[in-house]
C-alpha cells in the first residue's frame, strides 16, 4: 500500500536562498559605499585615485598565490568573492569606525593623544581588525561546510579575506601619504608616498594575510576534528585568533622599539613566520595529493575509474597536461570538463577519507552518489585526457647498461654466448658464472586484495 510522504510546511520567507543572498549582497554593497565615502573624505579625490592605483598592484599576485594553493581541491569562486568583499568592505568599515571611536575615547579619558594613538595601534586595532576578518572565516565555516574541509581551505579563505582588507587599508594610507606630499611639495623617492608604498606594498604585502591565516589554520584543524571533540573544535579557532592578534600587535608596535625596531621585527619574526607558514601550507597540499593517490584505487577496483587515473589525479603536472590535451582536442569546454572531473574525483577521495575516519556527515552516501554520477557523465572527455597525461608524465624506464666488449665467452656446450657484466654476488646469493644458465625462480601468481570486488563496468549509479 502506498503511503504519502510526511507533510513539510513551506519555508519562511527569510529562509529562502534568494532572500539570504539578497540581504548579504545588500549589506556588502552598503558597506562598500560607506567605506568609499569615508576613505575619499580622508584622502580627497586625487589621493583616493592615486591610492587605489597603487594599492591594487599586489592584489592579483596574492589572489593567484592563494588560488595556486587551492588547486588540489579548488573551492567555488563565490566563496572567494564573498571573502574579498567582506574584507574590503565590511571588515574595513568595522575597523575604521571602531578604531576611531576607541582612540578618541582613550585620548579623552587620558588627555594624552600620543599615548592614545600608540595604544590604539598596538592593542585596539589588532583586536578589532582580526575579529572583523575572522567573521568571514566563521561564516564560510558554518554555512559552506561542504567547501571547508581542511587546513588549506582555511588558509585560502582567511588569506583572501585579509587581502581584501589590506587593499582598502592601503588605499587609505597611500592616499593620505599623497595628500601629505601635496602639502609639503615632496616628490620622487624622498616622498612619503614612495616610503609608504615601499613598506606596505613591496616589503610587507603579506602582513595582513599572514596574521589572518593563523585564524584560518585554527578553523581548518577544527574542520578535521571529529564530532566527539566539540571542545577542541571550539578552542582551536579561538587559539588561532589570539595568535593572529598577538602577531598583529607585535607588528604594529615595532615602531615603538626604537629607530630600527621595525626592521628588527621584520627580519627576526615576520620573515621566518612567513617561511614557516608557507612550508606548512605546501606540505599540507602535498598530503592532499597523497590522499588522492591512496583513496582513489578503491574506485578503480569498483570500475568507476581507470587504473591510470589515480596516478594522473595525484600529480599537479599531470592534471595540467590533461587540461591542455583536452583544450587542444575539445576546446575550452573540454578543458572545463576535465577540470570539473579532477575536482569531483578529488572531492570523492577526501569524502572517502573522512568516511574511513568517522568524520563523514549524514549525507555521505548522497554526496558520494552525486560525485560519482558527475564523474560518470564527464568520463567521455576526461578519461582520454587523463590517460594521455599519465603516459606523458610517467617516469622514463631505466636504460639498460651497455655490455663491455670483453664480456664474451663460451658456454657449457661450446656455443658462443654473451655474458652479463655483474658482480659475483647479488643481493640473494652468488650470481651464476658467465656463460652458464640459471633457471628462473618460479613466482607465485598475484592475488588481489580480498576486500575488493573484481572489476565490473559500472552503470549510471552503483550504490
matplotlib code that plots the C-alpha trace (Angstrom):
import matplotlib.pyplot as plt

x = [0.0, 1.4, 2.0, 2.1, 5.3, 5.1, 3.8, 6.6, 5.5, 7.0, 10.0, 9.5, 10.4, 13.7, 14.8, 14.7, 18.0, 17.4, 16.4, 19.6, 21.8, 20.0, 20.5, 24.2, 24.8, 22.9, 24.9, 28.2, 27.2, 26.1, 29.4, 31.3, 29.6, 30.1, 33.8, 34.3, 32.8, 34.9, 38.2, 37.5, 36.7, 40.1, 42.2, 40.5, 39.5, 43.0, 44.6, 41.9, 42.6, 46.4, 46.0, 43.6, 46.0, 49.0, 47.0, 45.7, 49.1, 49.7, 46.1, 46.4, 49.6, 48.2, 44.9, 46.9, 49.1, 46.1, 44.4, 47.6, 47.4, 43.8, 44.4, 44.2, 40.6, 39.5, 36.7, 33.9, 34.7, 31.6, 33.2, 36.4, 34.4, 32.4, 35.6, 37.4, 34.3, 33.9, 37.5, 37.5, 34.1, 32.5, 35.7, 37.4, 34.3, 34.1, 37.8, 37.7, 34.7, 35.8, 39.4, 38.5, 35.9, 38.3, 41.2, 39.1, 37.7, 41.2, 42.5, 39.6, 39.9, 43.7, 44.2, 47.2, 46.6, 50.1, 49.6, 46.1, 47.4, 50.1, 47.6, 45.1, 47.6, 49.1, 46.0, 42.7, 43.5, 44.7, 41.7, 39.2, 40.7, 41.4, 37.9, 36.3, 38.3, 37.7, 33.9, 34.2, 36.1, 33.4, 30.6, 32.2, 32.9, 29.3, 27.3, 29.7, 30.8, 31.0, 33.7, 35.6, 37.3, 40.9, 43.8, 44.3, 40.7, 41.1, 44.3, 42.7, 39.5, 41.4, 44.1, 41.6, 39.7, 42.9, 43.9, 40.6, 41.1, 44.7, 43.6, 41.2, 43.7, 46.4, 44.2, 43.7, 47.4, 48.7, 46.0, 46.8, 50.6, 49.9, 47.9, 50.8, 53.2, 50.9, 51.0, 54.8, 55.8, 57.8, 58.0, 60.0, 61.9, 62.1, 58.3, 56.1, 54.1, 57.2, 58.2, 54.6, 54.4, 57.8, 56.9, 53.3, 53.3, 56.9, 58.2, 55.0, 52.1, 51.8, 51.4, 47.6, 47.2, 49.9, 48.0, 44.6, 46.0, 46.6, 42.9, 42.2, 44.6, 42.7, 39.4, 41.0, 42.2, 38.8, 37.3, 39.5, 38.4, 35.6, 32.2, 33.2, 35.9, 33.5, 35.7, 38.7, 36.7, 35.7, 39.1, 41.2, 39.7, 39.9, 43.6, 44.3, 42.5, 44.5, 47.8, 46.8, 46.0, 49.4, 51.4, 49.4, 50.1, 53.8, 53.9, 52.1, 54.2, 57.5, 57.8, 57.9, 61.0, 63.5, 64.8, 65.4, 62.7, 60.6, 63.4, 64.4, 60.8, 60.6, 63.8, 63.7, 60.0, 57.9, 60.1, 60.7, 57.0, 56.1, 58.6, 57.3, 53.6, 54.4, 56.2, 53.3, 50.7, 52.8, 53.3, 49.6, 49.0, 51.3, 49.4, 46.2, 47.7, 48.8, 45.2, 44.0, 46.7, 45.7, 41.9, 41.0, 42.3, 39.2, 37.1, 39.4, 38.6, 34.9, 35.0, 34.4, 37.9, 40.6, 43.9, 45.8, 43.6, 44.7, 48.3, 47.3, 45.0, 47.6, 50.1, 49.5, 51.7, 49.6, 46.4, 47.8, 48.8, 45.3, 43.6, 46.0, 45.3, 41.5, 41.8, 43.7, 41.1, 37.9, 38.3, 37.6, 34.6, 36.7, 39.3, 36.5, 35.1, 38.5, 38.9, 35.4, 36.3, 39.5, 37.6, 34.9, 37.5, 39.4, 36.2, 35.4, 38.9, 38.5, 35.0, 36.1, 38.9, 36.5, 34.2, 37.0, 38.0, 34.4, 34.1, 31.6, 28.2, 24.8, 24.7, 27.8, 26.0, 24.1, 27.2, 29.2, 26.5, 26.3, 30.1, 30.3, 27.4, 29.2, 32.4, 30.4, 28.9, 32.2, 34.2, 34.0, 36.2, 38.2, 39.4, 41.3, 43.0, 44.0, 45.3, 47.4, 48.7, 49.5, 51.6, 53.2, 54.3, 55.3, 58.9, 61.1, 62.0, 65.6, 68.1, 70.0, 73.7, 75.9, 77.7, 81.5, 83.2, 85.3, 82.3, 82.0, 82.8, 81.8, 79.0, 79.0, 78.0, 80.7, 78.2, 79.3, 77.2, 77.2, 77.8, 76.5, 78.8, 77.7, 79.4, 80.0, 77.4, 74.0, 71.5, 70.2, 73.4, 76.1, 75.3, 75.7, 79.0, 79.1, 78.0, 76.0, 72.3, 70.3, 66.6, 64.3, 62.8, 59.1, 56.9, 53.5, 50.6, 49.4, 46.4, 44.2, 43.2, 40.3, 38.3, 38.0, 35.4, 36.5, 36.3, 32.8, 31.8, 29.6, 26.1, 24.9, 24.9, 26.4, 25.4]
y = [0.0, 3.4, 5.9, 9.6, 11.4, 13.5, 17.0, 19.6, 23.2, 25.7, 27.6, 31.1, 33.9, 34.7, 31.0, 31.2, 31.2, 34.3, 36.3, 35.4, 36.1, 39.4, 40.5, 39.6, 41.4, 44.5, 44.5, 44.3, 46.9, 49.4, 48.8, 49.4, 52.7, 53.9, 52.9, 54.6, 57.8, 57.7, 57.0, 59.7, 62.1, 61.5, 61.4, 63.6, 62.6, 62.8, 61.0, 58.3, 57.6, 57.5, 55.2, 53.0, 52.7, 51.8, 49.5, 47.3, 46.2, 43.3, 42.0, 39.9, 38.3, 37.4, 36.1, 34.0, 32.6, 31.5, 30.0, 28.0, 26.6, 25.7, 23.9, 20.3, 20.8, 24.2, 25.9, 27.8, 31.3, 32.7, 31.9, 33.8, 36.8, 36.9, 36.8, 39.5, 41.7, 41.2, 42.1, 45.1, 46.5, 45.1, 44.4, 47.6, 49.6, 48.0, 48.6, 52.3, 53.1, 51.0, 52.1, 55.8, 55.6, 53.7, 56.1, 59.2, 57.7, 56.9, 60.3, 62.0, 59.8, 60.1, 63.6, 62.2, 61.9, 60.5, 57.6, 57.1, 56.6, 54.1, 52.2, 52.2, 50.8, 48.1, 47.0, 48.1, 47.8, 44.1, 43.0, 44.8, 44.1, 40.4, 39.9, 41.6, 39.4, 36.2, 36.8, 35.9, 32.7, 31.8, 32.4, 30.2, 27.5, 27.5, 28.0, 26.5, 23.5, 21.2, 23.5, 23.9, 20.6, 21.2, 23.5, 24.6, 25.7, 27.7, 29.3, 30.3, 31.7, 33.7, 34.9, 36.2, 38.0, 39.6, 40.6, 42.5, 44.2, 45.2, 46.5, 49.0, 49.9, 50.6, 52.9, 54.9, 55.0, 55.7, 58.3, 60.1, 60.0, 61.5, 64.3, 65.0, 65.2, 67.7, 69.9, 69.7, 69.6, 66.4, 64.1, 61.2, 58.7, 61.1, 61.5, 60.0, 58.2, 56.3, 55.3, 54.2, 52.2, 50.5, 49.5, 48.4, 47.1, 46.0, 44.8, 43.5, 42.8, 39.5, 41.1, 41.0, 37.7, 36.2, 37.3, 36.1, 32.8, 31.8, 32.1, 30.1, 27.3, 27.1, 26.7, 24.2, 22.0, 22.2, 21.0, 17.9, 17.1, 14.6, 15.4, 13.9, 16.7, 19.6, 21.5, 21.2, 22.4, 25.5, 26.2, 25.8, 28.7, 30.9, 30.0, 30.9, 34.2, 35.0, 34.2, 36.4, 39.3, 38.8, 38.8, 41.8, 43.7, 42.9, 44.2, 47.4, 48.0, 47.5, 51.3, 51.8, 49.6, 52.2, 53.5, 50.1, 48.2, 47.8, 46.2, 44.0, 42.6, 42.2, 40.3, 38.3, 37.5, 38.3, 36.7, 33.4, 33.2, 33.7, 31.0, 28.5, 29.0, 28.7, 25.4, 24.2, 25.0, 23.4, 20.3, 20.1, 20.5, 17.5, 15.5, 16.2, 14.8, 11.8, 11.3, 11.3, 8.7, 6.5, 6.7, 6.5, 3.0, 1.6, 3.2, 1.7, -1.7, -0.9, 0.2, 3.9, 5.0, 3.5, 2.3, 5.3, 8.0, 7.8, 8.5, 11.4, 12.9, 12.8, 14.9, 18.6, 18.4, 15.5, 17.5, 20.4, 18.2, 16.6, 20.0, 21.1, 17.9, 18.4, 22.0, 21.0, 18.3, 19.5, 23.3, 25.3, 23.3, 20.1, 21.7, 22.8, 19.3, 17.9, 20.5, 19.6, 15.9, 16.5, 18.5, 15.8, 13.0, 14.9, 15.5, 11.8, 11.0, 13.4, 12.3, 8.6, 9.5, 11.3, 8.3, 5.9, 8.2, 8.6, 12.3, 12.0, 13.5, 12.0, 12.9, 10.8, 8.3, 11.0, 13.2, 10.2, 9.3, 12.9, 13.0, 9.6, 10.4, 13.6, 11.6, 9.1, 11.8, 13.6, 10.4, 10.7, 13.8, 13.4, 9.8, 10.0, 13.3, 11.8, 8.6, 10.6, 12.7, 9.6, 8.3, 11.7, 12.3, 8.7, 8.4, 7.0, 3.4, 2.6, 2.4, -1.0, -0.7, -1.3, -4.6, -4.2, -5.8, -8.2, -9.8, -12.7, -16.4, -19.9, -21.8, -25.3, -26.7, -24.7, -22.2, -18.6, -16.5, -13.1, -12.7, -10.1, -7.7, -8.1, -8.7, -12.3, -11.9, -10.4, -9.5, -13.1, -15.1, -15.8, -14.9, -17.6, -17.6, -16.0, -18.5, -20.6, -20.9, -20.3, -21.2, -18.5, -18.9, -19.7, -16.8, -17.2, -15.8, -12.4, -12.5, -9.4, -8.0, -10.0, -6.9, -5.6, -7.0, -7.9, -5.3, -4.7, -1.9, 0.4, 1.6, 5.1, 4.5, 1.7, 2.0]
z = [0.0, -1.0, 1.7, 1.4, 2.4, 5.6, 5.2, 5.2, 5.7, 3.2, 4.5, 5.8, 3.6, 5.5, 5.0, 1.2, -0.6, -2.8, 0.3, 2.1, -0.9, -1.5, 2.1, 2.0, -1.2, 0.0, 3.2, 1.4, -1.2, 1.6, 3.4, 0.2, -0.4, 3.2, 3.2, -0.2, 1.2, 4.3, 2.5, -0.1, 2.7, 4.4, 1.3, -1.2, -4.7, -6.2, -3.2, -3.4, -7.1, -6.5, -3.5, -5.5, -8.4, -6.1, -3.7, -6.4, -7.6, -5.1, -5.1, -8.3, -7.1, -3.7, -5.1, -7.6, -4.8, -2.8, -5.8, -6.5, -3.0, -3.6, -6.9, -5.5, -4.4, -5.6, -3.8, -5.7, -6.8, -5.0, -1.6, -2.6, -3.9, -0.7, 1.4, -0.6, -0.5, 3.2, 3.9, 1.6, 2.7, 5.9, 7.9, 6.8, 7.8, 11.2, 11.7, 10.8, 12.9, 15.9, 15.9, 15.5, 18.3, 20.7, 20.0, 20.6, 23.8, 25.2, 24.2, 26.0, 29.1, 29.4, 27.9, 26.1, 22.3, 21.6, 24.1, 22.8, 19.2, 20.4, 22.5, 19.7, 17.2, 19.4, 21.3, 19.9, 16.2, 16.3, 18.3, 16.2, 12.8, 13.3, 14.8, 11.8, 9.4, 11.3, 11.0, 7.2, 8.0, 10.6, 8.1, 5.5, 8.1, 9.3, 6.0, 3.4, 5.5, 2.4, 0.9, 4.2, 4.7, 6.0, 6.6, 3.0, 2.8, 6.0, 4.7, 1.4, 2.9, 5.6, 3.1, 0.5, 3.3, 4.6, 1.0, 0.6, 4.0, 3.1, -0.2, 1.4, 4.1, 1.6, -0.3, 2.9, 3.8, 0.3, -0.3, 2.9, 2.2, -1.2, 0.4, 2.7, -0.2, -1.9, 1.1, 1.6, -2.1, -1.8, -4.8, -6.1, -3.9, -1.0, -0.8, 1.9, -0.8, -2.0, 1.5, 2.3, -0.9, -0.2, 3.3, 2.7, -0.9, -1.6, 1.8, 3.6, 1.2, 3.0, 6.5, 6.9, 5.1, 7.4, 10.6, 9.5, 8.1, 11.7, 12.3, 9.2, 10.3, 13.6, 11.7, 9.3, 12.1, 13.7, 10.4, 10.6, 14.1, 14.7, 16.2, 19.5, 20.2, 20.4, 22.9, 20.6, 17.7, 19.7, 21.2, 18.1, 16.1, 19.2, 19.7, 16.1, 16.5, 19.6, 17.8, 14.9, 17.3, 19.1, 15.8, 14.6, 17.8, 17.6, 14.0, 14.8, 17.9, 16.2, 15.6, 19.4, 19.7, 18.6, 15.3, 13.8, 15.7, 12.5, 10.6, 13.6, 13.9, 10.1, 9.8, 13.1, 13.2, 10.2, 7.5, 9.4, 10.3, 6.7, 5.6, 8.2, 7.3, 3.6, 4.2, 6.3, 3.7, 0.8, 3.0, 3.6, -0.1, -0.8, 1.8, 0.0, -3.2, -1.2, 0.0, -3.7, -4.5, -1.6, -1.8, -5.5, -6.2, -4.4, -7.1, -9.8, -8.5, -8.4, -12.0, -11.7, -12.7, -15.0, -13.5, -14.8, -13.3, -9.6, -10.8, -13.0, -10.5, -7.8, -9.8, -10.5, -13.6, -15.0, -14.3, -16.2, -19.1, -19.2, -19.4, -22.2, -24.1, -23.7, -24.8, -28.0, -28.9, -27.4, -27.0, -23.9, -23.0, -22.9, -20.6, -18.3, -18.3, -17.3, -14.6, -13.3, -13.4, -11.4, -8.8, -8.4, -8.2, -5.5, -3.5, -3.7, -2.3, 0.6, 1.3, 1.4, 3.8, 6.1, 6.0, 7.0, 9.9, 11.1, 10.2, 7.4, 7.8, 7.5, 3.7, 3.0, 0.7, -1.1, -1.6, -2.9, -5.4, -6.7, -7.2, -8.8, -11.2, -12.2, -12.9, -15.0, -17.1, -17.7, -18.4, -22.2, -22.4, -19.2, -19.4, -22.6, -21.4, -18.1, -19.6, -22.0, -19.1, -17.1, -20.1, -20.8, -17.2, -16.2, -15.2, -18.0, -18.0, -16.8, -19.7, -19.7, -19.0, -22.1, -22.2, -22.4, -25.5, -23.4, -21.7, -24.1, -23.7, -24.4, -22.7, -21.3, -24.8, -26.7, -28.0, -28.3, -25.8, -24.4, -20.7, -18.3, -16.5, -12.9, -9.6, -8.4, -5.6, -5.8, -3.1, -2.9, -3.2, -5.7, -9.3, -12.0, -13.8, -17.3, -19.9, -17.6, -17.3, -14.1, -14.3, -13.0, -9.6, -10.0, -8.8, -7.1, -9.1, -8.0, -5.7, -5.4, -2.1, -0.7, 0.4, -3.2, -5.6, -9.1, -11.8, -13.2, -15.5, -13.5, -14.5, -14.0, -10.3, -8.2, -4.5]

ax = plt.figure().add_subplot(projection="3d")
ax.plot(x, y, z, "-o")
ax.set_aspect("equal")
plt.show()
